Amino acid sequence: MNIPLLDLKAQYAKIREEVRRAVDEVLDGGRYILGPEVKKLEEEVATFSQAKYGIGVGNGTDALVLTLDALGIGPGDEVITSPFTFFASAECISRVGATPVFADVDPKTYNLDPAKVREKITDRTKAIIPVHIFGQPADMDEIMEIAREHDLYVIEDACQAIGSEYKGRRVGSFGHAACYSFFPTKNLGGYGDGGMIVTNDESLDRKLRSLRVHGKSEKSKYYNNAIGYNSRLDELQAAILRVKLRYLNEWNEARRQKAALYDELLKDTPVVTPFAAEDRKHIYHLYIIQAENRDGLIQYLKEKGIATGVYYPVPLHHQEVYKDLEYGKGSLPVAEELCTRTMALPCYPELSDENVRMIADAVKSFYNS
Ligand SMILES: *Cc1c(COP(=O)(O)O)cnc(C)c1O
């Protein structure tokens, strides 16, 4: 057996001809930066997200950084986010000179716990970055309510959650802005780096379009009115992503079907399967379980040719670079505990049901031996 955590080669094999045609069109067309493909993808992703504007940028991290910058968040400001996520969710805050403030997560959904967010608000708080972790939307009603009460911005980190839904509405349309990553392993991934911001705010849209091109003036190319970035989505990646976007709903559904099968097969085992809140549509960017003796299980599956991954081994408030923030051991106990227990099983559209069964059997045999 040799089952990878994700099989991008199998996916490419299915869309090879379409992708190559799209790439050829860009190469023949001669527009390689901010051309028609980027523009069309921006419109398509905005529509897909039930938002008005889409702004393509270099990657998901830049999407977050540019958004914070465009909203005027900087030194002296605090931004609340999750400690149980990829580093970039907090890094973006530090990058603009503000201070990340970590609030603990919910033990079932692994998303920011709104009650804990409330406890962290000070008169310096400017924004909240809820992360729709592993593909399940955060508690957006509660978070938007807190933001209204305290006049805060909400920036959705939707890098793992494109196409997921909260109470029947797609993520990306709740906050003042939402950020996507098109890193190859994401549910909608390019063949290189890429990212996008979606928003309903016209003035934010304009600022972001300027910031991604050195803060250039809207009127003229060599006139600048902000210190910006060089962070654009490639025309080639946009053409590839437009092909893939057509399959996204189908792929997300396939992930949900694999997840449902795992849920069923792992029901009577010591493993804690993902909790999917009834009012949300989880798209299983990662199928995350909690496992007794996690490291033993990882080793056991590895010997059987089954790849797994640990998301995330270290909570962000305990990262070396944040030691000056002085979050002690036990300060955010839920996130800390999850970091010792969670791991990902292979879950992707091309994974066969037969392989899901074999993986589930291997998990069971580990606990029976
Ligand atoms: C992938 C990811 C990012 C960063 O995206 P890049 O495109 O790799 O810069 C940010 N936040 C979360 C939650 C992610 O999963």
The ligand as a MOL file (V3000), in Angstrom:
LIG
                    3D

  0  0  0     0  0            999 V3000
M  V30 BEGIN CTAB
M  V30 COUNTS 15 15 0 0 0
M  V30 BEGIN ATOM
M  V30 1 C -2.4420 28.2790 3.6600 0
M  V30 2 C -2.9090 29.1910 4.7120 0
M  V30 3 C -2.5100 30.5310 4.7630 0
M  V30 4 C -1.4470 31.1130 3.8780 0
M  V30 5 O -1.5930 30.9380 2.5320 0
M  V30 6 P -0.3180 30.9950 1.5690 0
M  V30 7 O -0.9160 31.0400 0.2150 0
M  V30 8 O 0.4770 29.7630 1.8200 0
M  V30 9 O 0.4420 32.2230 1.8850 0
M  V30 10 C -3.0650 31.3410 5.7360 0
M  V30 11 N -3.9410 30.8610 6.6200 0
M  V30 12 C -4.3320 29.5800 6.6170 0
M  V30 13 C -5.3290 29.1100 7.6390 0
M  V30 14 C -3.8130 28.6870 5.6900 0
M  V30 15 O -4.1900 27.4120 5.7210 0
M  V30 END ATOM
M  V30 BEGIN BOND
M  V30 1 1 1 2
M  V30 2 1 2 3
M  V30 3 2 2 14
M  V30 4 1 3 4
M  V30 5 2 3 10
M  V30 6 1 4 5
M  V30 7 1 5 6
M  V30 8 2 6 7
M  V30 9 1 6 8
M  V30 10 1 6 9
M  V30 11 1 10 11
M  V30 12 2 11 12
M  V30 13 1 12 13
M  V30 14 1 12 14
M  V30 15 1 14 15
M  V30 END BOND
M  V30 END CTAB
M  END
